[in-house]
């Protein structure tokens, strides 16, 4: 697990090792154990290393036998031992025991198709010195991040957006948070060279093709086997290892499987709240007791102001999911005991666990109402004042299909954008439809409507929200989070399970729960789902109320000219009156904190949290004599 960064010369502007080092220094939290660089006339590769496998000789960048291929790598290749054995039979020679070195030899053997051999989570950069070509790759599900930007005759890339922002100090644009910076999509490759420019292609996709020829028992037994195999692969580490445990089905299933495989007690980590409506520690304790884990837990109070600002730094972008707070705190708790944690993320997307899927099934009945009647109801809703009971329902009723589903799950509904944004800001965005990408994904899904929703969530919500949160918050505390439910072989198998076995009656994740029967207690499997919710709406009415007002209604915030003060005041008022507006307010809070961290010049100078600073002296690998007129040296 590392943070990677680099520059590739596409034009006349030379690349700078010092600039790449500055980029890496901004994410020292991702790799506090080591630093290394490869510098040539055309390219500079950099990395910060969190040592997980091969602690002694796993220094990066890693090269092949003649040092013509170099790699920097963030992630884990779980089948690297099998791949290494196969490559050695084909004549490749290894000088480390790390999974990173497998990548360079796979590239030598298979070229761009090397990614198809890997089973794991990864973002890496391979420099081919002979071909003067850079290959960037991101894992199939988007577990590991990778940002890139092309500007000034250079391609810049990094594990975090801030490394590109710190490098170029770009400004916000209308359609992306940082102008010119993009994310390499999950399951995609980027190939770049000065001669060929930049090419991007998809190398993996998931196909929802239900297999109605198999029995329910077949799916149950196969799921058990694949989960055990996936967990076993993710227990490979040369450092202490544990698991996040919420007490829900997914994390409990991972912990139960770990306990079955592990020789000693599993270390588990849980977060709770003083508010009983949000506290699930009793369930986590029940699972921990059943499997004899070494259990650690922490109760979060509404005094999180000292970490909210740092959370904004680590998230890189405005982030509307308030569960980033408990994820940050449970990662901090775990970091005192382990370096690697397994999490249960991905189960809701694979096995249809979200309540919104049940809501969509219910709301599909609205389409039996004649369209003119629904349209008339929508017009009535538009005439009602914001906050009036029934307004959102009537406007929602007028929508069809995918548009209705997306409307139900938007933090700020499309019809309210003009009220939220100040006039000048709204003119800049009024022709941009934030739903367009999601609509395209929903329409791409084929077959059953539930499969379409799952496909969309796997392609958007999972990498952009769930995995982003887990990656940033775990890396903030220099621990690696592994997600066994998102092994791509397990994902591909789950896509063959008929939707009728995923959501049966009002039981979500039906087939997965059946597969876990006998391993987990029924009171864990079939209890009501809560999710990783935070009592923010109540906190905003109480101890955090002054913070919300001071931040969002401050002169600094209002003078940005982006949001209407009256709309923000109305949101706060509705929340104070008992209507939960925590998602809307949290989204605005993270946006304002992001602006202060990354845009405001005075704040930018002190943006890096003290915990994110390091003092490791890096080693620099220089290009070989035939590339740069000298011999390779290590500089320290």
SVG drawing of the C-alpha trace seen along z (x, -y; Angstrom):
<svg xmlns="http://www.w3.org/2000/svg" viewBox="-55 -39 83 66">
<polyline fill="none" stroke="black" stroke-width="0.4" points="0.0,0.0 1.4,-3.3 0.8,-6.7 2.2,-7.1 2.8,-10.2 4.7,-11.1 5.2,-13.3 5.6,-12.4 7.0,-14.9 4.7,-15.1 6.2,-18.3 9.1,-20.6 8.7,-21.3 11.1,-19.2 10.0,-17.1 11.2,-17.8 12.1,-15.3 11.7,-18.0 8.1,-18.6 7.3,-14.9 8.9,-14.8 6.7,-17.6 3.6,-15.8 4.6,-12.7 5.3,-14.7 1.7,-15.9 0.5,-12.3 3.1,-11.0 0.2,-9.5 -0.3,-7.0 3.3,-5.8 5.1,-6.7 7.7,-3.9 9.7,-4.7 10.0,-6.9 11.6,-6.4 11.9,-7.9 12.9,-7.1 14.2,-10.0 14.9,-10.1 14.7,-12.9 11.2,-12.0 9.6,-10.8 9.8,-10.9 8.0,-8.3 7.6,-8.7 6.1,-6.8 5.4,-6.8 5.4,-3.3 3.3,-1.7 5.2,1.6 2.8,4.6 4.6,7.4 8.4,7.9 9.3,5.3 13.0,5.5 13.5,5.6 10.2,4.1 11.5,0.6 9.9,-1.1 10.3,-1.9 10.9,1.7 12.5,2.6 13.0,5.7 16.3,7.5 17.9,4.9 16.2,1.8 14.3,1.0 10.9,1.3 10.0,-0.5 6.9,-0.5 5.4,-2.4 2.4,-0.7 -0.4,-1.3 -2.4,1.7 -2.1,5.5 -1.9,8.3 -3.3,11.2 -2.4,13.9 1.2,12.7 2.8,15.9 1.1,17.9 1.9,15.3 5.5,15.2 5.9,19.0 4.5,19.0 6.8,16.1 9.9,17.8 9.0,20.9 9.1,18.5 12.6,17.3 12.0,14.1 14.3,13.4 13.2,11.7 15.3,9.7 12.6,9.0 9.8,10.9 7.2,8.2 4.1,8.4 5.1,5.1 7.9,6.9 5.3,9.2 3.9,6.2 7.1,5.4 7.5,9.0 3.8,9.4 4.2,6.3 7.3,7.7 5.4,11.0 2.0,9.7 2.2,5.9 -1.0,4.0 -2.9,7.3 -0.9,7.7 -3.8,6.3 -6.0,9.2 -3.8,11.6 -4.0,9.7 -6.4,10.4 -6.4,7.6 -6.7,3.8 -4.3,1.6 -3.3,-1.6 0.1,-1.6 2.3,-3.3 4.7,-1.3 7.4,-3.1 8.8,-1.3 12.1,-3.0 12.7,-1.2 9.3,-2.2 9.2,-5.6 5.7,-4.7 3.9,-5.1 1.1,-2.8 -1.4,-3.8 -3.9,-1.2 -6.7,-1.1 -8.3,2.0 -11.6,3.3 -13.8,2.0 -12.0,-1.3 -10.8,-0.3 -7.6,-2.3 -7.7,-5.9 -5.8,-7.4 -6.0,-11.0 -4.3,-12.5 -4.0,-15.8 -2.6,-16.9 -1.4,-20.5 1.7,-22.5 3.0,-19.7 3.0,-17.2 1.0,-14.3 0.8,-14.4 -0.7,-11.6 -1.2,-10.8 -3.0,-8.7 -4.8,-11.8 -6.2,-14.9 -4.3,-17.2 -0.9,-16.1 -2.0,-17.6 -3.6,-20.6 -0.5,-21.2 1.6,-20.9 -0.4,-23.2 -2.7,-25.1 -5.6,-24.7 -8.9,-26.5 -12.5,-25.2 -14.4,-24.8 -18.1,-24.4 -18.1,-20.7 -15.4,-19.3 -14.0,-20.3 -10.5,-21.0 -10.1,-22.1 -8.2,-19.7 -7.9,-16.9 -9.7,-13.7 -10.0,-10.3 -9.0,-7.2 -12.1,-5.1 -12.2,-1.7 -11.3,1.1 -9.5,-1.3 -5.9,-1.7 -4.2,-4.9 -1.3,-4.7 0.7,-7.8 3.8,-8.8 5.2,-11.9 4.7,-10.4 1.4,-8.7 -0.3,-11.1 -2.9,-9.6 -5.2,-6.7 -7.7,-5.3 -9.5,-2.0 -11.6,0.2 -10.2,3.7 -13.0,5.0 -16.8,4.7 -19.3,6.7 -22.2,8.4 -25.4,9.1 -26.5,12.3 -28.6,14.3 -28.2,18.1 -31.7,19.6 -30.3,23.1 -28.7,23.3 -30.5,24.1 -30.6,21.9 -28.4,24.4 -25.7,24.1 -25.5,20.4 -25.4,20.8 -22.5,23.2 -20.6,21.3 -20.9,18.1 -19.5,19.7 -16.5,21.1 -15.7,17.8 -16.0,15.7 -13.6,18.1 -11.2,18.1 -11.3,14.3 -10.8,13.7 -7.9,16.3 -6.1,14.3 -6.5,11.1 -4.9,12.5 -1.5,12.5 0.6,9.8 3.9,9.4 2.3,6.9 -0.6,7.1 -4.1,7.5 -7.7,7.1 -11.2,6.2 -13.8,3.4 -16.9,4.8 -20.2,2.9 -22.4,5.8 -24.1,5.8 -24.3,8.8 -21.3,8.0 -18.7,7.1 -19.9,9.9 -19.6,12.4 -16.0,11.3 -15.1,11.6 -16.7,15.0 -14.8,16.2 -11.5,14.8 -12.1,16.5 -12.7,19.8 -9.3,19.5 -7.1,17.7 -4.9,19.5 -5.3,17.0 -8.0,14.5 -9.1,11.9 -8.7,8.2 -11.9,6.3 -12.8,2.6 -16.1,1.0 -17.6,-2.5 -20.8,-3.5 -22.7,-6.5 -24.3,-7.7 -27.6,-8.1 -29.3,-4.7 -31.1,-5.1 -27.7,-5.1 -25.7,-2.8 -25.0,0.7 -22.3,1.7 -24.4,4.4 -24.6,6.3 -20.8,5.9 -20.2,7.2 -22.4,10.2 -20.4,11.1 -17.1,10.5 -18.1,12.7 -19.3,15.5 -16.0,15.7 -13.7,14.9 -12.2,11.8 -9.8,9.4 -12.4,6.6 -11.8,2.8 -14.5,0.1 -15.0,-3.6 -18.1,-5.7 -18.2,-9.0 -19.5,-12.1 -20.7,-15.2 -17.4,-16.9 -15.8,-16.1 -14.9,-19.6 -11.2,-18.9 -11.2,-16.2 -13.8,-17.6 -11.3,-20.0 -8.6,-17.3 -11.2,-14.9 -11.8,-17.6 -8.1,-17.5 -7.9,-13.8 -11.1,-13.5 -9.6,-15.8 -13.1,-16.8 -16.4,-17.9 -18.0,-14.7 -21.7,-14.4 -21.5,-11.1 -21.2,-11.9 -20.2,-8.3 -16.7,-9.5 -16.6,-10.7 -17.0,-7.3 -14.9,-5.7 -12.1,-8.1 -12.5,-7.4 -12.6,-3.6 -9.5,-3.7 -7.8,-5.8 -8.8,-3.2 -7.5,-0.3 -4.2,-2.0 -3.1,-1.6 -3.1,2.2 -2.9,3.2 -1.6,2.1 -4.1,4.0 -7.9,4.2 -10.6,6.2 -13.9,4.5 -17.3,5.7 -17.9,3.0 -19.5,4.1 -22.2,6.5 -25.1,4.1 -24.2,3.5 -23.5,7.2 -26.5,8.7 -29.1,5.9 -28.9,4.7 -30.0,1.1 -33.5,0.1 -33.7,-2.2 -34.1,0.9 -37.2,1.8 -38.4,-1.8 -37.9,-1.6 -39.9,1.6 -42.7,-0.1 -42.6,-3.3 -42.6,-1.4 -46.4,-1.1 -46.7,-4.8 -46.3,-4.2 -49.7,-2.6 -51.1,-6.1 -51.9,-7.9 -49.1,-10.3 -51.4,-13.4 -52.5,-12.8 -48.9,-12.5 -47.9,-15.6 -50.7,-17.6 -49.6,-16.5 -46.1,-17.7 -47.3,-21.1 -49.1,-21.4 -45.9,-20.4 -44.0,-23.1 -46.5,-25.8 -46.0,-24.8 -43.4,-26.6 -40.2,-24.9 -40.7,-22.9 -44.4,-22.3 -45.5,-18.8 -46.1,-16.8 -44.2,-19.1 -41.4,-16.8 -43.7,-13.8 -45.9,-15.5 -43.0,-16.7 -41.4,-13.2 -44.6,-11.5 -44.5,-13.3 -41.1,-11.7 -40.6,-8.4 -38.3,-5.5 -34.6,-6.3 -35.3,-10.0 -37.6,-9.1 -35.1,-6.7 -32.3,-9.3 -34.5,-12.1 -35.3,-10.0 -31.6,-9.6 -30.3,-13.2 -29.2,-15.3 -30.3,-18.5 -33.2,-17.8 -32.9,-19.1 -35.9,-21.3 -34.2,-23.1 -30.9,-24.0 -32.1,-27.5 -33.0,-28.2 -29.7,-26.9 -27.3,-28.7 -26.7,-32.4 -27.8,-33.8 -24.3,-34.1 -23.3,-30.6 -26.6,-29.1 -26.1,-30.6 -22.7,-28.8 -24.2,-25.4 -27.8,-25.6 -27.1,-23.7 -25.2,-21.0 -27.2,-18.0 -25.6,-16.2 -27.8,-13.2 -26.5,-12.6 -23.8,-10.1 -26.0,-8.1 -28.9,-8.1 -26.5,-6.6 -25.4,-3.9 -29.0,-3.0 -30.0,-2.8 -26.9,-0.7 -28.0,2.0 -29.9,4.7 -32.6,7.1 -34.1,6.9 -34.6,3.5 -32.8,4.5 -29.8,5.5 -29.7,2.1 -29.7,0.4 -26.9,2.7 -24.9,2.1 -25.2,-1.7 -24.2,-1.5 -21.2,0.7 -20.0,-1.8 -20.7,-5.0 -21.8,-5.0 -19.4,-2.2 -16.1,-3.8 -17.2,-7.4 -18.6,-7.2 -18.1,-3.9 -14.6,-3.0 -13.4,-6.7 -14.5,-7.1 -12.8,-3.8 -9.6,-4.5 -9.1,-8.1 -10.1,-7.6 -8.0,-4.4 -5.0,-6.0 -5.3,-9.1 -4.1,-6.8 -1.6,-4.8 -3.6,-1.6 -4.6,0.6 -8.2,1.6 -8.9,4.7 -12.4,5.6 -12.9,9.4 -16.5,9.0 -15.1,7.1 -12.7,9.7 -13.6,9.5 -14.2,13.3 -16.8,13.0 -18.3,9.9 -18.6,11.7 -20.2,14.7 -22.7,12.5 -23.8,11.0 -25.0,14.5 -27.3,14.8 -31.0,14.2 -32.4,11.0 -35.2,12.9 -32.7,14.6 -31.2,11.3 -34.4,9.5 -37.1,11.9 -40.2,10.3 -39.0,7.7 -35.7,9.5 -32.7,7.8 -29.5,9.8 -31.6,12.9 -29.1,15.3 -26.1,14.0 -28.0,14.3 -29.0,17.8 -25.3,18.6 -24.3,17.3 -26.9,19.2 -25.3,21.5 -22.2,19.3 -23.9,16.2 -26.9,16.0 -30.2,15.2 -30.6,12.1 -27.6,10.7 -28.6,11.9 -32.2,10.8 -32.2,7.7 -33.3,4.3 -30.6,2.6 -29.3,-0.7 -26.2,-1.5 -23.2,-3.5 -25.4,-6.5 -24.4,-9.4 -26.8,-11.5 -25.7,-14.7 -29.1,-16.3 -29.4,-16.0 -25.9,-17.2 -26.6,-20.2 -29.6,-21.1 -27.4,-20.9 -23.6,-21.3 -22.7,-21.7 -25.3,-24.3 -23.0,-27.3 -20.4,-25.7 -22.8,-25.2 -24.0,-28.8 -20.6,-30.3 -19.2,-28.3 -22.0,-28.4 -23.3,-31.9 -19.9,-33.5 -18.9,-36.4 -16.2,-34.3 -18.8,-31.7 -21.5,-34.1 -19.0,-36.3 -17.9,-33.3 -21.2,-34.1 -22.0,-30.4 -24.9,-29.7 -27.9,-31.8 -27.8,-32.8 -31.6,-32.5 -31.6,-28.9 -28.9,-27.9 -30.8,-29.7 -33.9,-27.8 -32.1,-24.4 -30.8,-25.2 -34.3,-26.3 -35.9,-23.1 -33.3,-21.0 -33.8,-22.9 -37.6,-22.3 -37.0,-18.5 -36.8,-17.8 -33.5,-16.0 -31.4,-18.2 -28.1,-16.7 -27.1,-15.4 -27.7,-18.7 -25.9,-20.7 -23.0,-18.2 -22.5,-18.5 -22.4,-22.3 -20.0,-22.1 -17.5,-19.9 -17.6,-22.2 -16.9,-25.2 -14.1,-23.4 -12.6,-22.3 -12.6,-25.9 -10.8,-27.1 -8.3,-24.3 -7.5,-24.3 -8.6,-27.6 -8.2,-30.3 -4.6,-31.4 -4.1,-32.1 -5.6,-28.7 -3.7,-26.8 -0.4,-27.6 -1.4,-25.8 -3.5,-23.1 -1.4,-20.1 -2.3,-18.5 0.6,-18.0 -0.2,-14.3 0.4,-14.2 3.9,-15.5 7.0,-13.3 10.7,-13.5 11.8,-10.4 14.8,-11.0 14.1,-9.4 16.2,-7.2 16.3,-8.3 17.0,-5.8 18.5,-7.6 18.0,-6.5 20.7,-4.2 23.6,-5.4 22.0,-4.9 19.0,-7.0 20.5,-9.9 24.3,-9.9 25.2,-8.4 25.0,-5.3 22.2,-4.4 22.8,-5.8 20.9,-5.8 20.7,-9.3 19.8,-9.7"/>
</svg>
